[in-house]
Amino acid sequence: MTPDVNIDRKLLPGRILLWFSAFALLILFGYSWSMPPVDASGFRQTQTALSIDWMVRGGPWLDYLTPVLGAPWSIPFEFPLYQWLAAVLSSATGISADNSGRLVSTGFHVGCIWMVYRISLVVRPDRVLALCLAGAFAVSPLAQFWGRSVMIESTAVFFGLLFVWAMARLHVQPRAWVGLVAIVAAMLGALIKITTFFGFAAFTVLAVAWMVLREHGWRPHWLATHWKLLAGGALAALAALLAIVLWLQHADALKAQSALGVQVTSEGLAGFNYGTLQQRLDPATWWGTIFKKRFSGPVGSNWVFLIFLIAGLSIRQIRAPVVVLLLAYLMPMAVFTNLQVVHPYYQFAQLVFATSIVGLVLWWVIQRGEAAGKPGRGVALAIFLCLLSVGFGLVKSLKDMKEAREPTTISQIADLIRADTPEQGVVMAFGDDWSSELPYRSGRRAVMIPDWASDPTLEALASNDDALGGLPLVALVNCPNGLGSTPQRAQWQAAIVQRYSQGARMQEIGDCKVWLRH
């Protein structure tokens, strides 16, 4: 058999994964095109889409609006590169904010697959390995679903991978422009989503540490040879740290301008983001949530991924990189434990490390199959991964999307508000936390009053109209909630309802009461 035929046969498993992934991604993308971004984690998807929508409407682009917690309406979290791109696309084409967001997100997701391929070739010029790693990431059910969502996830992962690629290039081919790419990628990765970039920074540190141990990197000759790599990494880290500190100071200052916004500053959310030591040490966290629910992301089944993991650790040829990838996969869970438990999409941040373990095992199976004269083993394993992706990914995702298309109480309320109230008005709502779904679907600014609103905030809302920013209240929505946990809080809530419901007509939708003002 000629070498060309042999290499084509070895490349087939990776190509199968990529072909299937392209097919599945197109189906998911097409099916979600005509629906609002509420197929999963609608709270976060609509928050992103809402910011894009208000940019398109003419709102500010740096201090961008997310009008859900009252005037002055700006509560920025991430640096809005993704939102800018989606807003430009929406303005240029006339498509909706959610669909422009889907297009930008999908574009970056495809870019992530390409970056995995390129990183692999830099580390080891083996096309079979590169296709296995890229295909394993692309075929992941979790990657396919969140990669085309109206979220910043794929954008953040792309710049994290770009940083890893630049650092790998600095190792094998130190050039000034590559170092510059590493610095820019680190800054953008941190600004877009620091919790995502953390995983890629941790992976880079682990990889360099492994290289140092393997090559006795503490020796003067090694340090002299690799000083550009170390300097590039240090400069990138400092640039990323400086950028995120300056951005957080700016963003927190904007949030602090509103009574509700001050409660979602980086300091205010620190406990929620990191969780507690008790949570980290609780076996139920790691077994009941992390393993049973989050470990399914790479291949659709937590037990199947565990088998891949055990196999990877058992194979001497790939054991070291598997250990590094596993540590990089687990570190964000150990640091941002509560976020990983509460939000399923946070797994996308470090998913590529887990899928790379799967890709390494697939590559090893291909090599062993060729050596044993049984090349079909790699193809069979690739088809098995595709079947897992269908059963645990494509079918489930389409079912969830179909259910999300059904009318809900919030969607009916939003349709009513959009149809019967002035566009330049404000909605005030209880009982839907601080979700952006109602503001986004209704196209109105909002004061979403969550159950965790502080006593001073409730008192202020009951006594003045500052949260409306001088705009008229056009709708009051009161859904079941736990805001009135004390007699005083219940009294403030009653005062707010009485104040803004006077003279308005009321109707009930589901278990919510809605007052409209024309």
C-alpha positions as CSV (number, residue, x, y, z in Angstrom):
1,M,0.0,0.0,0.0
2,T,1.3,3.4,-0.9
3,P,2.1,5.9,1.8
4,D,-0.4,8.4,0.4
5,V,-3.2,5.8,0.7
6,N,-2.1,4.9,4.2
7,I,-2.1,8.6,5.4
8,D,-5.5,9.1,4.0
9,R,-6.8,6.1,5.8
10,K,-5.3,7.4,9.1
11,L,-6.8,10.8,8.6
12,L,-10.3,9.3,8.0
13,P,-11.4,9.1,11.7
14,G,-10.7,12.8,12.3
15,R,-12.4,13.8,9.0
16,I,-15.5,11.8,10.0
17,L,-15.7,13.7,13.3
18,L,-15.4,17.1,11.5
19,W,-17.8,16.2,8.7
20,F,-20.4,15.1,11.2
21,S,-19.8,18.1,13.4
22,A,-20.4,20.5,10.5
23,F,-23.6,18.7,9.7
24,A,-24.8,18.8,13.3
25,L,-23.8,22.4,13.8
26,L,-25.8,23.5,10.7
27,I,-28.9,21.7,11.9
28,L,-28.7,23.3,15.4
29,F,-27.9,26.7,13.9
30,G,-30.7,26.5,11.4
31,Y,-33.3,25.3,13.8
32,S,-32.6,28.0,16.3
33,W,-32.6,30.8,13.7
34,S,-36.3,31.7,14.0
35,M,-36.5,31.6,17.8
36,P,-35.4,33.9,20.6
37,P,-32.3,32.9,22.6
38,V,-34.1,31.1,25.3
39,D,-33.2,27.5,24.3
40,A,-31.0,27.1,27.4
41,S,-29.7,29.6,30.0
42,G,-32.1,32.2,28.5
43,F,-31.1,34.5,31.5
44,R,-27.6,34.9,30.1
45,Q,-28.3,34.6,26.4
46,T,-31.0,37.3,26.5
47,Q,-28.7,39.5,28.6
48,T,-26.1,39.4,25.8
49,A,-28.7,39.9,23.1
50,L,-30.2,42.8,25.0
51,S,-26.8,44.6,25.1
52,I,-26.4,44.1,21.3
53,D,-29.9,45.3,20.6
54,W,-29.4,48.6,22.5
55,M,-26.1,49.2,20.7
56,V,-28.0,48.8,17.4
57,R,-30.6,51.2,18.7
58,G,-27.9,53.9,19.1
59,G,-26.8,53.3,22.7
60,P,-23.1,53.7,23.8
61,W,-20.7,51.1,22.7
62,L,-18.1,51.1,25.5
63,D,-20.4,51.9,28.4
64,Y,-23.0,49.7,26.8
65,L,-26.5,49.4,28.1
66,T,-28.1,46.4,29.6
67,P,-31.3,48.0,30.9
68,V,-32.5,45.5,33.5
69,L,-31.6,47.0,36.9
70,G,-32.8,50.6,36.5
71,A,-31.2,53.9,35.5
72,P,-28.6,54.8,34.3
73,W,-29.0,51.3,32.6
74,S,-25.3,50.5,32.2
75,I,-24.1,47.4,34.1
76,P,-21.1,46.1,32.0
77,F,-19.5,42.8,32.8
78,E,-17.3,41.7,29.9
79,F,-15.4,43.9,27.5
80,P,-17.9,44.1,24.6
81,L,-15.8,43.0,21.6
82,Y,-18.3,40.2,20.8
83,Q,-21.2,42.6,21.2
84,W,-19.5,45.2,18.9
85,L,-19.1,42.6,16.1
86,A,-22.7,41.4,16.5
87,A,-24.0,44.9,16.5
88,V,-22.0,45.9,13.4
89,L,-23.4,42.7,11.6
90,S,-26.9,43.5,12.7
91,S,-26.7,47.1,11.6
92,A,-25.2,46.1,8.2
93,T,-27.6,43.3,7.4
94,G,-30.8,44.3,9.2
95,I,-31.0,40.9,11.0
96,S,-32.0,40.7,14.6
97,A,-29.5,41.0,17.5
98,D,-29.9,37.4,18.5
99,N,-29.2,36.1,15.0
100,S,-26.2,38.4,14.5
101,G,-25.0,37.1,17.8
102,R,-25.5,33.5,16.7
103,L,-23.5,34.2,13.5
104,V,-20.6,35.8,15.3
105,S,-20.6,33.1,18.0
106,T,-20.6,30.3,15.4
107,G,-17.8,32.0,13.4
108,F,-15.6,32.1,16.5
109,H,-16.5,28.5,17.3
110,V,-15.3,27.4,13.9
111,G,-12.2,29.5,14.6
112,C,-11.7,27.6,17.9
113,I,-11.7,24.2,16.0
114,W,-9.2,25.6,13.5
115,M,-7.0,26.9,16.4
116,V,-7.0,23.5,18.1
117,Y,-5.7,22.1,14.8
118,R,-3.0,24.7,14.4
119,I,-1.8,24.4,18.0
120,S,-1.5,20.7,17.6
121,L,0.7,21.1,14.4
122,V,3.0,23.6,16.2
123,V,3.5,21.2,19.1
124,R,3.9,18.1,16.9
125,P,3.6,18.2,13.1
126,D,1.3,15.3,12.8
127,R,-1.9,15.8,10.8
128,V,-3.5,12.7,12.1
129,L,-3.1,13.9,15.7
130,A,-4.2,17.4,14.8
131,L,-7.4,16.2,13.1
132,C,-8.2,13.9,16.1
133,L,-7.9,16.8,18.6
134,A,-9.8,19.2,16.4
135,G,-12.5,16.6,15.6
136,A,-12.9,15.5,19.3
137,F,-13.6,19.1,20.2
138,A,-15.9,19.7,17.3
139,V,-18.0,16.6,17.9
140,S,-18.6,17.4,21.6
141,P,-22.3,17.8,22.2
142,L,-21.6,20.7,24.6
143,A,-19.3,22.5,22.1
144,Q,-21.9,22.2,19.3
145,F,-24.7,23.6,21.5
146,W,-23.0,26.5,23.1
147,G,-20.7,27.2,20.2
148,R,-23.7,28.7,18.3
149,S,-25.5,30.3,21.2
150,V,-25.9,34.1,21.7
151,M,-23.0,34.1,24.2
152,I,-19.5,35.3,24.5
153,E,-18.2,31.8,25.2
154,S,-16.7,30.9,21.8
155,T,-15.2,34.3,21.5
156,A,-13.4,34.0,24.9
157,V,-12.2,30.5,24.1
158,F,-10.9,31.6,20.7
159,F,-8.6,34.2,22.2
160,G,-7.5,31.7,24.9
161,L,-6.5,29.3,22.2
162,L,-4.8,32.0,20.2
163,F,-2.8,32.8,23.3
164,V,-1.8,29.1,23.6
165,W,-0.9,29.0,19.9
166,A,1.3,32.1,20.2
167,M,3.1,30.7,23.3
168,A,3.7,27.4,21.5
169,R,5.1,29.3,18.5
170,L,7.3,31.3,20.8
171,H,8.8,28.0,22.0
172,V,9.6,26.6,18.6
173,Q,10.1,29.8,16.6
174,P,10.7,32.9,18.8
175,R,9.7,36.0,16.9
176,A,8.7,39.5,18.1
177,W,5.4,39.5,16.2
178,V,4.4,36.2,17.8
179,G,5.1,37.6,21.2
180,L,2.9,40.6,20.3
181,V,0.1,38.2,19.3
182,A,0.5,36.5,22.7
183,I,0.2,39.8,24.6
184,V,-2.9,41.0,22.5
185,A,-4.6,37.6,22.8
186,A,-4.0,37.5,26.6
187,M,-5.4,41.0,27.0
188,L,-8.5,40.3,24.9
189,G,-9.1,36.9,26.5
190,A,-9.0,38.4,30.0
191,L,-11.1,41.3,29.1
192,I,-13.8,39.3,27.3
193,K,-14.1,36.7,30.1
194,I,-11.4,36.3,32.8
195,T,-12.9,33.1,34.1
196,T,-12.4,31.5,30.7
197,F,-8.9,32.9,30.1
198,F,-7.9,31.6,33.6
199,G,-8.0,28.0,32.3
200,F,-5.8,28.8,29.3
201,A,-3.3,30.7,31.4
202,A,-3.3,27.8,33.9
203,F,-2.7,25.3,31.0
204,T,0.2,27.3,29.7
205,V,1.8,27.5,33.1
206,L,1.3,23.7,33.5
207,A,2.7,23.0,30.1
208,V,5.8,25.2,30.6
209,A,6.3,23.6,34.1
210,W,6.2,20.1,32.5
211,M,8.7,21.2,29.9
212,V,11.0,22.7,32.5
213,L,11.0,19.4,34.5
214,R,11.5,17.3,31.4
215,E,14.3,19.4,30.0
216,H,16.0,20.5,33.3
217,G,14.9,24.1,32.5
218,W,16.5,25.6,35.5
219,R,19.9,25.4,34.0
220,P,21.5,28.6,32.6
221,H,21.8,27.4,29.1
222,W,18.1,26.4,28.9
223,L,17.1,29.8,30.4
224,A,19.3,31.6,27.9
225,T,17.8,29.7,25.0
226,H,14.2,30.2,26.1
227,W,14.3,33.7,27.5
228,K,11.9,35.0,24.7
229,L,9.3,32.4,25.6
230,L,9.5,33.3,29.3
231,A,9.6,37.0,28.7
232,G,6.6,36.8,26.3
233,G,4.6,34.9,28.8
234,A,5.5,37.3,31.6
235,L,4.6,40.4,29.5
236,A,1.4,38.8,28.4
237,A,0.4,38.0,32.0
238,L,1.2,41.6,33.2
239,A,-0.7,43.1,30.2
240,A,-3.7,40.9,30.9
241,L,-3.7,41.7,34.6
242,L,-3.5,45.4,34.0
243,A,-6.2,45.3,31.3
244,I,-8.7,43.4,33.5
245,V,-8.0,45.5,36.6
246,L,-8.6,48.8,34.7
247,W,-11.8,47.4,33.0
248,L,-13.2,46.1,36.3
249,Q,-12.7,49.4,37.9
250,H,-14.4,51.2,35.1
251,A,-17.3,48.6,34.9
252,D,-17.8,48.7,38.7
253,A,-18.0,52.5,38.7
254,L,-20.8,52.3,36.2
255,K,-22.7,49.6,38.1
256,A,-22.4,51.6,41.3
257,Q,-24.5,54.4,39.8
258,S,-27.7,52.5,40.4
259,A,-29.0,51.0,43.7
260,L,-29.5,47.5,42.2
261,G,-26.3,47.7,40.0
262,V,-24.0,48.2,43.0
263,Q,-25.0,44.7,44.1
264,V,-23.6,43.1,41.0
265,T,-20.1,44.7,41.0
266,S,-17.1,42.3,41.0
267,E,-16.8,42.7,44.8
268,G,-20.6,42.1,45.2
269,L,-20.5,38.9,43.2
270,A,-17.2,37.6,44.5
271,G,-18.8,35.1,46.9
272,F,-21.1,33.8,44.1
273,N,-18.3,33.5,41.6
274,Y,-15.9,31.6,43.7
275,G,-18.2,29.7,46.1
276,T,-17.1,28.6,49.5
277,L,-14.3,26.4,50.9
278,Q,-17.0,24.1,52.3
279,Q,-18.5,23.8,48.8
280,R,-15.2,22.8,47.4
281,L,-14.6,20.2,50.1
282,D,-18.1,18.8,49.9
283,P,-18.1,15.4,48.1
284,A,-21.6,16.1,46.9
285,T,-20.3,19.0,44.9
286,W,-17.8,16.9,43.0
287,W,-19.9,13.7,42.7
288,G,-23.4,15.0,42.5
289,T,-22.8,18.0,40.2
290,I,-19.3,18.1,38.7
291,F,-19.0,14.4,37.8
292,K,-22.6,13.4,37.2
293,K,-23.6,16.6,35.3
294,R,-20.5,18.4,34.0
295,F,-18.3,15.4,33.1
296,S,-20.8,14.5,30.4
297,G,-19.8,17.6,28.3
298,P,-16.9,16.2,26.3
299,V,-18.6,13.2,24.8
300,G,-22.2,13.3,26.1
301,S,-21.7,10.7,28.8
302,N,-19.8,11.1,32.1
303,W,-19.0,7.4,32.3
304,V,-17.8,7.2,28.7
305,F,-15.5,10.2,29.3
306,L,-14.2,8.5,32.5
307,I,-13.3,5.5,30.4
308,F,-11.4,7.7,28.0
309,L,-9.7,9.4,30.9
310,I,-8.6,6.1,32.5
311,A,-7.4,4.9,29.1
312,G,-5.4,8.1,28.6
313,L,-3.8,7.8,32.0
314,S,-3.0,4.1,31.4
315,I,-1.2,4.6,28.0
316,R,2.4,5.6,28.6
317,Q,2.8,7.3,25.3
318,I,0.2,9.9,26.1
319,R,0.1,9.9,29.9
320,A,2.1,13.1,30.5
321,P,-0.1,15.4,28.2
322,V,-3.2,13.7,29.6
323,V,-2.2,14.7,33.1
324,V,-1.5,18.3,32.1
325,L,-4.9,18.5,30.2
326,L,-6.7,16.9,33.1
327,L,-5.3,19.4,35.6
328,A,-6.2,22.3,33.3
329,Y,-9.7,20.9,32.9
330,L,-10.2,20.6,36.7
331,M,-8.5,23.9,37.9
332,P,-11.4,26.2,36.8
333,M,-13.8,23.9,38.7
334,A,-11.6,24.2,41.8
335,V,-11.3,28.0,41.6
336,F,-14.7,29.1,40.2
337,T,-16.6,26.2,41.9
338,N,-20.0,27.9,42.3
339,L,-20.1,29.2,38.8
340,Q,-19.3,25.7,37.4
341,V,-22.1,24.2,39.6
342,V,-24.8,26.8,38.8
343,H,-24.2,27.5,35.1
344,P,-23.8,24.6,32.7
345,Y,-22.3,26.8,29.9
346,Y,-19.2,27.5,32.1
347,Q,-17.9,24.1,31.1
348,F,-17.3,25.4,27.6
349,A,-14.5,27.5,29.0
350,Q,-12.2,24.5,29.6
351,L,-14.0,21.9,27.5
352,V,-11.2,21.8,24.9
353,F,-8.8,20.3,27.5
354,A,-11.2,17.4,28.2
355,T,-11.9,16.8,24.5
356,S,-8.1,16.8,23.8
357,I,-7.8,13.8,26.1
358,V,-10.4,12.1,23.9
359,G,-8.6,13.1,20.8
360,L,-5.3,11.7,22.1
361,V,-6.9,8.3,22.9
362,L,-8.4,8.3,19.4
363,W,-5.0,9.0,17.9
364,W,-3.4,6.2,19.9
365,V,-6.1,3.8,18.8
366,I,-5.4,4.8,15.1
367,Q,-1.7,4.2,15.6
368,R,-2.1,0.8,17.3
369,G,-4.8,-0.2,14.7
370,E,-2.4,0.5,11.8
371,A,0.4,-1.4,13.5
372,A,-1.8,-4.4,14.1
373,G,-3.2,-4.4,10.6
374,K,-6.7,-3.4,11.9
375,P,-7.2,0.2,10.7
376,G,-10.9,0.0,11.2
377,R,-10.5,0.5,14.9
378,G,-10.0,4.3,14.6
379,V,-13.0,4.6,12.2
380,A,-15.2,2.6,14.6
381,L,-14.2,4.8,17.6
382,A,-14.9,8.0,15.5
383,I,-18.3,6.7,14.5
384,F,-19.0,5.8,18.2
385,L,-18.2,9.4,19.2
386,C,-20.6,10.7,16.5
387,L,-23.4,8.4,17.7
388,L,-22.9,9.7,21.3
389,S,-23.1,13.2,19.9
390,V,-26.4,12.4,18.2
391,G,-28.0,10.7,21.2
392,F,-26.7,13.0,23.9
393,G,-26.4,16.2,21.9
394,L,-28.3,16.7,18.7
395,V,-31.5,14.9,19.6
396,K,-31.6,16.4,23.1
397,S,-30.8,19.9,21.9
398,L,-33.5,19.8,19.2
399,K,-36.0,18.6,21.8
400,D,-35.0,21.4,24.2
401,M,-35.3,24.0,21.4
402,K,-38.8,22.7,20.5
403,E,-40.0,23.0,24.1
404,A,-38.4,26.5,24.3
405,R,-40.5,27.6,21.4
406,E,-43.7,27.0,23.3
407,P,-45.3,30.2,24.8
408,T,-44.5,30.9,28.5
409,T,-45.9,33.3,31.0
410,I,-43.0,35.7,30.5
411,S,-43.2,35.5,26.7
412,Q,-46.9,36.3,26.8
413,I,-46.4,39.2,29.1
414,A,-43.6,40.5,26.9
415,D,-45.8,40.3,23.8
416,L,-48.5,42.2,25.6
417,I,-46.1,45.0,26.7
418,R,-44.5,45.3,23.3
419,A,-47.9,45.6,21.6
420,D,-49.7,47.9,24.1
421,T,-47.1,50.3,25.6
422,P,-44.9,53.2,24.4
423,E,-41.4,52.1,23.3
424,Q,-39.7,54.7,25.5
425,G,-41.2,53.4,28.7
426,V,-39.9,51.3,31.6
427,V,-41.1,48.0,32.9
428,M,-40.8,47.2,36.6
429,A,-41.1,43.5,37.6
430,F,-41.0,41.2,40.6
431,G,-40.6,37.5,40.5
432,D,-38.2,36.9,37.6
433,D,-34.9,37.6,39.4
434,W,-32.9,40.0,37.2
435,S,-33.4,38.1,34.1
436,S,-33.1,40.0,30.8
437,E,-35.7,37.8,29.0
438,L,-38.7,40.1,29.7
439,P,-36.8,43.4,28.8
440,Y,-35.4,41.8,25.6
441,R,-38.6,40.2,24.4
442,S,-40.6,43.3,25.2
443,G,-38.1,45.8,23.8
444,R,-38.3,48.0,26.9
445,R,-36.0,49.2,29.6
446,A,-36.7,47.5,32.9
447,V,-36.2,47.5,36.6
448,M,-36.1,43.9,37.5
449,I,-36.3,43.7,41.2
450,P,-34.8,40.4,42.4
451,D,-35.5,38.7,45.8
452,W,-31.9,39.6,46.9
453,A,-32.5,43.3,46.5
454,S,-31.1,45.0,49.7
455,D,-33.3,46.7,52.2
456,P,-32.0,50.2,51.4
457,T,-32.7,49.5,47.7
458,L,-36.3,48.5,48.4
459,E,-36.8,51.5,50.6
460,A,-35.5,53.8,47.8
461,L,-37.7,52.1,45.2
462,A,-40.7,52.6,47.4
463,S,-40.0,56.3,48.0
464,N,-38.7,57.8,44.7
465,D,-38.6,57.3,41.0
466,D,-34.8,57.5,40.5
467,A,-34.6,54.0,39.1
468,L,-36.8,55.1,36.1
469,G,-34.3,57.7,35.0
470,G,-36.9,60.2,34.2
471,L,-38.8,57.9,31.9
472,P,-42.5,56.8,32.4
473,L,-43.4,53.5,33.8
474,V,-45.5,51.7,31.2
475,A,-45.9,48.3,32.9
476,L,-45.7,46.7,36.4
477,V,-45.4,42.9,36.6
478,N,-45.9,41.1,39.8
479,C,-45.1,37.3,39.7
480,P,-44.8,35.0,42.7
481,N,-41.6,35.9,44.5
482,G,-39.8,35.8,47.9
483,L,-39.0,39.4,48.2
484,G,-41.1,40.1,51.3
485,S,-39.1,37.9,53.6
486,T,-39.6,40.3,56.5
487,P,-42.6,42.4,57.4
488,Q,-40.7,45.6,56.5
489,R,-39.7,44.2,53.1
490,A,-43.2,43.1,52.4
491,Q,-44.4,46.6,53.3
492,W,-41.9,48.2,50.9
493,Q,-43.0,45.8,48.1
494,A,-46.6,46.6,48.7
495,A,-45.8,50.3,48.6
496,I,-44.1,49.9,45.2
497,V,-47.0,48.0,43.8
498,Q,-49.6,50.4,45.1
499,R,-47.6,53.4,43.8
500,Y,-47.2,52.2,40.3
501,S,-50.5,50.3,39.8
502,Q,-52.7,53.3,40.5
503,G,-54.7,54.3,37.4
504,A,-53.5,51.3,35.4
505,R,-55.6,48.5,34.1
506,M,-54.7,45.0,35.5
507,Q,-54.9,41.6,33.9
508,E,-53.6,38.2,35.0
509,I,-51.4,36.1,32.8
510,G,-50.6,32.7,34.3
511,D,-49.8,33.3,38.0
512,C,-48.6,36.9,37.3
513,K,-50.5,40.2,37.6
514,V,-49.7,42.8,34.9
515,W,-50.6,46.5,35.1
516,L,-50.3,48.5,31.8
517,R,-50.1,52.3,31.3
518,H,-50.6,53.6,27.8
